[in-house]
Amino acid sequence: MTVDTMNILWGKLADISIEALRMNEPEARAFKNNKVAKLVGLLPFIAGCDDAMRSSLSHLATFVIANRGRARRVFDHAPADDADPQARLRTIADFKGGDPAVLEQGMARLALCMVSGYRRDAEVDRLTGEYNPVNGGAVDSTMSAASSRSVAASEEPSVIDSIITADNAIYAFWETPDGQ
């Protein structure tokens, strides 16, 4: 899949999601520019999954709902997630078929974004009393090693790297700040 094809496909997925989820203009703009959303939406296609469009739109709807209003708290990391912090990604990790190595690399890249966000927010969360698995010790070397698989998958740049590199994943945001 070429970068041009991915960008056209992402535009279509974003437009369908924006319409179906009734996003306002600032939300739509932020959503279209969010690299995490783009990876969530394109991963079923990159991996060659069956029913890629259905999986993609389902995962994107979950992504948007998980970042909106009161629903957001339901999807935030909670102490119950500490046993397996990556389980929090399960609602966007249901794929029918597809290349397991590509799916693993894509999900590891998303985990890297997630863990980096925990680390970025740790001090403020500690000060405000918000639960953060970094502060609670749940994000340890095991989680770090799992998320680092997104970096070690290959020496060659992958299709996933054309959406978001491992280096950029460290600074990526799940949220779409303009849509708040």
N, C-alpha and C positions, 0 to 999 in steps of 0.2 A: 504494500500500500504506500503510495507516494504521499509526501507532505501536502501537496495540493489536494489530493483526494481526501485526505483526513480533514483538512480545513473546510472543504465543501461539505463533507459528511457532518462535521461538528456544527456547522452553520444550520444544517437541516435539523439535527437533533436539538440544538438550542432553541430554534424557532418553534418546534413542536412543543417542547417543554415549557417555554415561555407562554405560549397560548394556553396550553392545557392547565398550567398551574397559575394562570392569571397574574403574572408578574407585572408590576408597574415598571415604568421606564428605567428608574435607577437600578431596580433589581435585575431587570433584563440585561442592562449594560454590564453590570458587575458579574452576572452569571456567565455571559458570553466570554468575558475576559478571564475567568477563573480557571487556572490550569488544572487544579484538582478536579473540578467538575468535568473538564474536557477529558481527562484520563478516565474518570468513572464512566463517562458516556462512550468513549471510543474503545475501551478495553475489550468488550465482547466482540467487536469487529476485528481488532488487531489479532486477537487469539483465534479467530475463525470459528466462533461459537455458533451452534444452531440457534435459531430464533434470536439473533444478535440484536435486532431492533427492539424486540420485546424486553429482553434483558436490559438493554441500554436505557430505555425509557423508564423502566421500573426502578433501576438503580438511581437514575437522575431524579426521579420523583422523591425517592427516599432521601437523597442528598439534600434536596431543597427543603423538604419538610423538617429534616434534622437540623436545619439552620434557621428555622423560623419560629418566632414567638414562643409560646408555652411548650410547644412540642420539642423544642430544643433541649430542655431539661431531661426529657425521656431518653434522648440519644447521647447525652453527656456521659463521660466516664464516671462510674460510680464504684464504691468499694467492692461491690459484687463482681465487677469486671476484673479485679486484681488477679484472680487465679489465671486468667488468660487474656491479657489486655488486647490482643489482636482479635478476640472474639467480637469485640465491638464493631468490627468491620463486616460481620457476617451478613448484615442486611443488604450489603452491596457486593456480596461475594458468591452469589448463586448463579452458576453458569451451566448451561447445557452443552456438553462437548467442549471443543476448543483445545488449543495447545496448552498442556499443563505448565510447561516451562514459561510461556508468555504470561499466563494467568498468575503464576507464582511471582514473577518479576513485577507485574503490574500491582498486585496486592501488596507486595513488599515495599514498593515505591509509595503507595498510599499509607502504609504503616509508618514509613519514614517521615512523611508529612505530619502524621498524627503525633508521633513521638516528639518530633521537633517542636510542634505546637505546645505540647505539655511542658517541655523544657523552657520554651520561650516565656510561658505564662507562670512558671513555678513561683517566682518571687512575689508577683502581684497576688496570685491566688493564696499564697501563704499569709500575706498581709490582710487580705479580705476574708479569709476563712473559707474560701471555695475549695472543694476537694480537688486535688491534683495528684495523679498516681506517682509523679516524680517526688513530690513531698512526702507521700506515704511509703515510698520505697518500692512500689510495685513495678516501676519501669527500671529494670536492672540490666545487667549485661546480657541476660537472655533475650529480653525485648530488643535491646540495641543490636544484638547479633542477628536476630530475625529481620529487623528492618534493614540492616546493612546488606542483606542478600540482594537488595535492589541495586546496589553498587557493583557487587562482585559477579553478577550474572554473566558478563562477558567483557572482553577487552574492546570489542567493536561496539560503536554506538548502536543502540537498538531503536526500533520504531518508538518505543516508549520514551527514549531520550529526546526524540524530536518534539514530544509534548511537554515533558518536564524531566530535566536531568536530576540525578541524585543530589548534586550540589544545590540546584534550585529548589528541590523538594524540602530542603532544610528551612527555607525561608517562605515557603508557600503557605497560604491560609485556606482553611476549609471554608470559612465564612465568605460571604460576599458583602463586605462592609457598606457599600453604597446602597444596599437593599434594606438596611436596618431601619 
